[in-house]
């Protein structure tokens, strides 16, 4: 079955161009040499405590000129945007920044290459990436099988068709999300699967049991792995495992009622999941837990507004947590990405509004920008995603030294990225971004960025 048939279930970007171009599979890799810390303020790494360090979740990053010149585009602070929420004395206020706002601009040189895949049809794609004990693992699908790609260095990749399929006329099997501990990888999608090397996978929970039928996300944190999946309009359910093999459902809770999951992240403080009210997808819902078992729901807050379901995400970072979602300010016709931060996962304040990042050409209408993932990297953070210009999707990336103030990034030539970026993971001196072409092919790809030491 063609992959285009399952995209409505995965919540793909809206308004894709109907081009017949067949772009190669790509995944974005960044290499950093020693001395990165000198490029930006020191930030405690809030991501999963993997060895090497790894992104807190599983979208795309933007490059900066290797010469260190300022070819990035500064993003206006939210104060310069139209009103984002009704005036309220109790509403969280934007976090003040130094003037000028801190910048994130390590000099990075970028290159790209194609990921291997076997199918001749247009049904191979990647969805997520994680970094663990063997290097990087990208997950997705190839044909009707769930598939993974592994790389020790983020540069040379091997594909592994898992043989995991679904019987009958159902859509193809796939891995939607992946997370890593120091010893194992866990993927969710058509069930919950575990691997020690990213190549051989065993199904540890049936999809019908875990409510992971073509959905869900997984994170690794202080209590181990936490997987969460949708249960239709009824809400969500959570599963917890210390080792990724033995799983137990979290106790039933009213917190999960009418909660449609978007993303989940793990960090030193526990876990945070973001999404929407199942009855109103523009009503954000955020829940948090210290152990993946007992969950609290954030109260309704004036600053929390926008689309967090399929258009948002969350990562450990900043004062504790960084969340983002698609938002259109009052008086504007342009969708952008709103950033919120929290120290406890319950009380949130907005800090930045990120405008669309055009592919460095004029884009008079139908602009939108959506961040898809964040990773701690180079003493700060990189967010990756997609920017639309007249319904054509392009990769977009933003950088921040603190998770509060953000700026648009460009590639080594000062231009944009050709393909949407869905997920990002960091390990040591490298950053890998997984994505697919934004056209009818949806083929996975990767790119490489290296820290330039040239003057």
HELIX and SHEET records of a PDB file:
HELIX    1   1 UNK A    3  UNK A    5  5                                   3    
HELIX    2   2 UNK A    7  UNK A   10  1                                   4    
HELIX    3   3 UNK A   36  UNK A   39  5                                   4    
HELIX    4   4 UNK A   78  UNK A   80  5                                   3    
HELIX    5   5 UNK A  207  UNK A  210  1                                   4    
HELIX    6   6 UNK A  232  UNK A  234  5                                   3    
HELIX    7   7 UNK A  254  UNK A  256  5                                   3    
SHEET    1   A 5 UNK A 108  UNK A 113  0                                        
SHEET    2   A 5 UNK A 446  UNK A 451 -1                                        
SHEET    3   A 5 UNK A  26  UNK A  31  1                                        
SHEET    4   A 5 UNK A 430  UNK A 435 -1                                        
SHEET    5   A 5 UNK A 421  UNK A 427 -1                                        
SHEET    1   B 5 UNK A  73  UNK A  74  0                                        
SHEET    2   B 5 UNK A 407  UNK A 408 -1                                        
SHEET    3   B 5 UNK A 392  UNK A 400 -1                                        
SHEET    4   B 5 UNK A 380  UNK A 389 -1                                        
SHEET    5   B 5 UNK A 368  UNK A 377 -1                                        
SHEET    1   C 4 UNK A 124  UNK A 132  0                                        
SHEET    2   C 4 UNK A 135  UNK A 142 -1                                        
SHEET    3   C 4 UNK A 145  UNK A 151 -1                                        
SHEET    4   C 4 UNK A 158  UNK A 161 -1                                        
SHEET    1   D 4 UNK A 175  UNK A 180  0                                        
SHEET    2   D 4 UNK A 185  UNK A 189 -1                                        
SHEET    3   D 4 UNK A 192  UNK A 195 -1                                        
SHEET    4   D 4 UNK A 202  UNK A 205 -1                                        
SHEET    1   E 4 UNK A 217  UNK A 221  0                                        
SHEET    2   E 4 UNK A 224  UNK A 230 -1                                        
SHEET    3   E 4 UNK A 236  UNK A 241 -1                                        
SHEET    4   E 4 UNK A 248  UNK A 249 -1                                        
SHEET    1   F 4 UNK A 259  UNK A 267  0                                        
SHEET    2   F 4 UNK A 270  UNK A 277 -1                                        
SHEET    3   F 4 UNK A 280  UNK A 289 -1                                        
SHEET    4   F 4 UNK A 295  UNK A 297 -1                                        
SHEET    1   G 4 UNK A 307  UNK A 317  0                                        
SHEET    2   G 4 UNK A 320  UNK A 327 -1                                        
SHEET    3   G 4 UNK A 336  UNK A 342 -1                                        
SHEET    4   G 4 UNK A 349  UNK A 354 -1                                        
END                                                                             
